């Protein structure tokens, strides 16, 4: 990952209003965001042991001076002495961790922020930094977990840190093939009118369903990825006319490239569903076993109330993608609407086993249980839907995804 998307964006807390692709380091912060309630040196020293209070004050002052002067090695050593005197002093661990981050010392940064989240488990900003340090170490699975946790908890009055965490979460979602979630997450940059090329590039990879980090993208595909990302960015802004033109240009230039017709079809679903189905079928000509096109066609027919036609496409999607929860959701819905309640329950339970966190699966299963007269189980599934839906809306908002959540 380019340094412009790591240390140069968030050196210690990001006080400066740095965009996602800022090229210079932001100024040092005066304090971390709500790591502990408005503590200053005087209040901190009162909490230190009586015999160590003067030494504690001296070390904090020296560490603060070193940090403000960007003497990172000195700051690290001094904050190390501070937290040795007072292990529970969260700000000391925080600033030591951000100094490690400034030096790209990701292992020590990670270890230090692990201490911060143990001491302040509700602090989303600390989880964001922990995830960014893990990203720097290429520990991508843990990084995504902690970046998502930071989104759930929020990062307080550090919106720029939230933007950086959002970007990294988005590119990691793409890497693990959570393409719709990635587009939803990255689409939030439209609220800030942030159409930086790096955002567009990340959206393009998700649009074309390329499970790569931006740094891994083949150079000869960059232009195509940027075209796709621009089209999806415009789609997220609800600029329908401009997005349509962008997708048409993409299809015209790369008509034989996988997932191009699919991406255009997803765009067309809202306003021109018949044309969308045509694009999905063109994608199937290129990739006969493309499960996402099969699913989208099934969901469109379900939306139209044509469950019989949807059933055919949903069965095909399960056949080619038995380990994808949305294929079982599509088949479960189609079976439910065609009267096979037991078959629907079976498929939906398979889907939940694959994706227990999917609100949509629990909602549909509640309907199936209700229709089967299994009231207690229906109530349980509705409650689980409500819980998961609230959690999902906290982590991501907005754009269209395959089959809903």
C-alpha positions in Angstrom: 0.0 0.0 0.0 1.5 3.4 -1.0 2.7 5.4 2.0 0.3 8.2 0.9 -2.5 6.0 2.1 -0.9 5.1 5.4 1.5 7.1 7.5 1.1 10.3 5.4 -2.6 10.2 5.9 -2.7 9.4 9.6 0.5 10.0 11.4 -0.8 10.1 14.9 -4.4 11.2 14.8 -5.0 13.4 11.7 -5.9 16.8 13.0 -5.3 18.3 9.6 -8.1 18.0 7.1 -6.2 15.5 4.9 -8.0 13.9 1.9 -7.6 10.2 1.3 -4.6 10.7 -1.0 -2.8 13.5 0.9 0.8 13.5 0.0 2.2 15.3 3.1 2.1 14.4 6.8 -0.6 16.2 8.7 0.4 18.2 11.8 0.9 16.4 15.1 -2.2 16.3 17.3 -2.5 17.9 20.7 -4.3 14.9 22.2 -5.9 11.7 21.0 -9.7 11.6 20.4 -11.5 10.8 23.6 -9.0 8.1 24.6 -9.6 9.3 28.2 -11.7 12.2 29.4 -9.9 15.5 28.9 -6.8 14.6 30.8 -3.9 17.0 31.1 -0.5 16.7 32.8 -1.8 18.0 36.1 -4.7 15.6 36.4 -2.6 12.7 35.2 0.1 13.4 37.8 -2.5 13.5 40.6 -3.3 9.9 39.7 0.4 8.9 39.7 1.9 7.5 42.8 2.9 10.2 45.2 6.6 9.4 45.1 6.6 9.3 41.3 4.5 12.4 40.5 7.3 14.8 39.8 9.1 12.2 37.6 5.9 11.4 35.8 5.3 15.1 35.1 8.8 15.6 33.9 8.6 12.6 31.5 5.3 13.6 30.1 6.5 17.1 29.4 9.7 15.7 27.7 7.7 13.2 25.7 5.2 15.8 24.6 8.1 18.1 23.5 9.7 15.3 21.5 6.4 14.3 19.9 5.6 17.9 18.8 9.1 18.2 17.3 8.6 14.9 15.5 11.5 13.3 17.2 9.8 9.9 17.0 12.5 7.7 18.5 12.9 10.0 21.5 9.1 10.2 21.9 8.9 6.4 21.9 11.5 6.0 24.6 10.1 8.7 26.8 6.5 7.5 26.5 7.9 4.0 27.3 9.2 5.4 30.6 5.8 7.2 31.2 3.7 4.0 30.9 6.2 2.1 32.9 5.5 4.5 35.8 1.8 4.3 35.1 0.7 1.3 33.0 -2.9 2.5 32.9 -2.1 5.9 31.4 -3.9 5.5 28.0 -2.6 8.6 26.4 1.0 7.4 27.0 0.3 4.2 25.1 -1.6 6.1 22.4 1.2 8.5 21.6 3.8 5.8 21.7 1.7 3.8 19.3 1.3 6.7 16.9 5.0 7.5 17.0 5.7 3.9 16.0 3.1 4.4 13.2 4.9 7.5 12.0 8.1 5.4 11.6 6.2 2.6 9.8 7.2 0.3 12.7 3.9 -1.6 12.3 4.7 -4.6 14.7 5.4 -2.3 17.6 2.5 0.0 16.6 0.2 -3.0 16.6 1.4 -4.3 20.0 1.0 -0.8 21.5 -2.5 -0.3 20.2 -3.5 -3.7 21.5 -2.7 -2.3 24.9 -4.8 0.8 24.1 -7.9 -1.2 23.1 -7.6 -3.4 26.2 -7.5 -0.2 28.3 -10.2 1.6 26.2 -12.3 -1.2 24.6 -15.0 1.2 23.4 -12.6 3.6 21.6 -13.2 3.2 17.9 -10.2 5.4 17.0 -7.9 3.0 18.7 -9.4 0.1 16.8 -8.9 2.1 13.6 -5.2 2.5 14.3 -4.8 -1.1 15.3 -6.3 -2.1 12.0 -4.1 0.2 10.1 -1.0 -1.2 11.8 -2.1 -4.7 11.0 -2.7 -3.6 7.4 0.9 -2.4 7.3 2.0 -5.8 8.4 -0.2 -7.5 5.7 -2.2 -9.2 8.5 -5.3 -8.4 6.4 -7.9 -10.6 8.1 -7.3 -9.0 11.5 -7.0 -5.6 9.9 -10.4 -5.8 8.4 -11.9 -7.1 11.6 -10.6 -4.2 13.6 -11.3 -1.6 11.0 -14.9 -2.7 10.9 -15.0 -2.6 14.7 -13.8 1.0 14.5 -16.8 1.8 12.2 -19.2 0.2 14.7 -17.8 2.2 17.6 -17.1 5.4 15.7 -14.0 7.5 15.8 -15.3 10.5 17.7 -14.1 13.9 16.5 -11.6 12.4 14.1 -13.4 12.3 10.7 -10.2 12.1 8.7 -9.2 9.0 10.6 -12.6 7.6 9.9 -12.1 8.2 6.2 -8.7 6.4 6.2 -10.2 3.5 8.1 -13.1 3.4 5.6 -10.8 3.3 2.6 -8.7 0.5 4.0 -11.8 -1.5 5.0 -13.2 -1.0 1.5 -10.1 -2.3 -0.3 -9.9 -5.3 2.1 -13.5 -6.1 1.5 -12.7 -6.3 -2.2 -9.7 -8.5 -1.5 -12.0 -11.1 0.3 -14.6 -10.8 -2.5 -17.1 -8.8 -0.5 -17.6 -6.7 -3.6 -21.0 -5.2 -2.8 -20.0 -4.3 0.7 -16.9 -2.7 -0.6 -18.8 -0.5 -3.0 -21.2 0.5 -0.3 -18.4 1.4 2.0 -16.3 3.2 -0.6 -19.4 4.9 -1.9 -19.6 6.9 1.3 -16.8 9.1 -0.1 -19.4 10.7 -2.3 -20.8 12.4 0.7 -17.6 14.4 1.0 -17.3 14.8 -2.8 -14.0 13.0 -2.6 -13.4 11.6 -6.0 -9.6 11.2 -5.6 -8.1 8.8 -8.1 -7.3 6.3 -5.3 -11.0 6.2 -4.3 -12.0 5.7 -7.9 -9.4 3.0 -8.4 -10.6 1.1 -5.4 -14.2 1.4 -6.5 -13.2 0.1 -10.0 -11.6 -3.0 -8.6 -14.8 -3.8 -6.6 -17.0 -3.0 -9.6 -15.1 -5.4 -11.8 -15.0 -8.0 -9.0 -11.2 -8.1 -9.0 -10.1 -9.5 -5.6 -6.9 -7.4 -5.5 -5.5 -4.6 -3.4 -4.8 -1.5 -5.5 -1.1 -2.1 -5.3 -1.6 -5.6 -6.9 -3.5 -4.3 -9.9 -1.8 -5.0 -13.3 -0.7 -1.7 -14.8 -2.3 -2.6 -18.2 -5.7 -2.8 -16.5 -5.6 0.5 -14.7 -7.4 2.5 -17.4 -10.3 0.0 -17.4 -10.4 -0.1 -13.6 -10.6 3.7 -13.5 -13.4 3.8 -16.0 -15.4 1.3 -14.0 -14.7 3.1 -10.8 -15.7 6.5 -12.2 -19.0 4.9 -13.4 -19.7 3.5 -10.0 -18.8 6.7 -8.2 -21.3 8.6 -10.4 -23.8 5.9 -9.7 -23.3 6.4 -5.9 -23.9 10.1 -6.4 -27.2 9.3 -8.1 -26.1 11.1 -11.2 -27.9 8.7 -13.4 -27.3 10.3 -16.8 -23.6 10.7 -16.3 -23.3 7.2 -14.8 -25.1 5.7 -17.7 -22.8 7.4 -20.2 -19.8 6.1 -18.2 -21.0 2.5 -18.1 -21.9 2.6 -21.8 -18.3 3.8 -22.6 -16.9 1.0 -20.4 -19.0 -1.6 -22.2 -18.2 -0.2 -25.6 -14.4 -0.2 -24.9 -14.2 -3.6 -23.1 -17.2 -5.7 -24.4 -15.3 -9.0 -24.0 -14.0 -8.4 -20.5 -15.4 -10.3 -17.6 -17.8 -8.5 -15.3 -18.2 -5.4 -17.4 -21.7 -6.4 -18.6 -22.6 -7.5 -15.1 -21.6 -4.1 -13.7 -23.6 -2.3 -16.3 -26.6 -4.6 -15.5 -26.4 -3.7 -11.8 -26.6 -0.1 -12.7 -29.6 -0.6 -15.0 -31.6 -2.6 -12.5 -33.1 0.5 -10.9 -34.4 2.3 -14.0 -34.3 -0.2 -16.9 -34.6 -3.8 -15.5 -35.3 -5.3 -19.0 -32.0 -3.9 -20.3 -30.3 -5.1 -17.1 -31.4 -8.7 -17.7 -30.0 -8.4 -21.2 -26.7 -7.3 -19.8 -26.6 -10.2 -17.3 -27.4 -12.6 -20.1 -24.5 -11.1 -22.1 -22.3 -11.7 -19.1 -23.5 -15.3 -19.1 -22.4 -15.6 -22.7 -18.9 -14.8 -21.6 -19.1 -16.7 -18.3 -21.8 -19.3 -18.5 -21.5 -20.1 -14.8 -21.4 -16.5 -13.6 -23.4 -16.9 -10.3 -24.0 -13.2 -9.7 -25.7 -12.7 -13.1 -27.8 -15.8 -12.4 -28.7 -14.4 -8.9 -29.5 -11.0 -10.2 -31.9 -12.4 -12.8 -33.6 -14.5 -10.2 -34.0 -11.6 -7.8 -35.4 -9.4 -10.6 -38.1 -12.0 -11.4 -38.9 -12.3 -7.7 -39.3 -8.5 -7.6 -41.7 -8.8 -10.5 -43.7 -11.5 -8.7 -42.7 -14.2 -11.2 -41.5 -16.7 -8.7 -41.7 -19.6 -11.2 -39.3 -18.0 -13.6 -37.1 -16.9 -10.7 -36.9 -20.5 -9.5 -35.2 -21.7 -12.7 -32.4 -19.0 -12.4 -32.0 -19.5 -8.6 -31.6 -23.3 -9.0 -28.8 -22.6 -11.6 -27.1 -20.1 -9.2 -27.1 -22.7 -6.4 -25.7 -25.3 -8.7 -22.7 -23.2 -9.7 -22.3 -21.4 -6.4 -23.3 -23.8 -3.6 -21.1 -21.9 -1.1 -22.5 -18.4 -1.7 -25.2 -17.5 0.7 -27.1 -15.2 -1.7 -27.7 -18.0 -4.1 -29.4 -20.0 -1.3 -31.3 -16.9 -0.3 -32.6 -16.5 -3.9 -33.6 -20.1 -4.1 -35.2 -20.0 -0.7 -37.3 -17.0 -1.6 -38.3 -18.6 -4.9 -39.3 -21.8 -3.2 -41.3 -19.9 -0.6 -43.2 -18.0 -3.2 -43.9 -21.1 -5.3 -45.4 -22.9 -2.2 -42.5 -25.2 -1.2 -42.2 -23.9 2.4 -40.1 -26.8 3.7 -37.7 -26.5 0.8 -37.5 -22.8 1.4 -36.6 -23.3 5.0 -33.9 -25.8 4.1 -32.3 -23.5 1.6 -32.5 -20.5 4.0 -30.9 -22.5 6.8 -28.0 -23.4 4.5 -27.6 -19.8 3.7 -27.6 -18.8 7.4 -24.9 -21.4 8.0 -22.8 -19.8 5.4 -23.6 -16.2 6.5 -25.1 -16.1 10.0 -24.7 -12.3 10.0 -27.0 -11.7 7.0 -30.1 -9.8 8.1 -32.0 -10.6 4.9 -31.7 -14.3 5.4 -33.1 -14.1 8.9 -36.0 -11.9 7.7 -36.9 -14.3 4.9 -36.6 -17.3 7.2 -39.0 -15.6 9.6 -41.5 -15.4 6.8 -41.0 -19.0 6.0 -41.4 -20.1 9.6 -44.5 -17.9 9.9 -46.1 -19.5 6.9 -45.2 -23.0 8.3 -47.0 -22.1 11.5 -43.8 -22.2 13.5 -44.5 -19.0 15.4 -41.9 -19.1 18.1 -39.1 -19.7 15.6 -40.5 -16.9 13.4 -40.3 -14.5 16.3 -36.8 -15.5 17.1 -35.7 -14.9 13.5 -37.4 -11.5 13.3 -35.6 -10.5 16.5 -32.3 -11.6 15.0 -33.1 -9.7 11.8 -33.7 -6.5 13.8 -30.4 -6.9 15.7 -28.3 -7.6 12.6 -30.0 -5.0 10.4 -29.1 -2.3 13.0 -25.5 -3.5 13.1 -25.3 -3.7 9.3 -26.6 -0.1 8.9 -24.0 1.1 11.4 -21.1 -0.4 9.4 -22.3 0.4 5.9 -25.0 2.4 4.1 -26.5 3.0 0.8 -25.7 1.3 -2.4 -27.3 -1.7 -4.1 -26.0 -5.1 -3.3 -26.8 -8.5 -4.7 -30.0 -9.8 -3.2 -30.0 -7.4 -0.4 -28.2 -8.1 2.9 
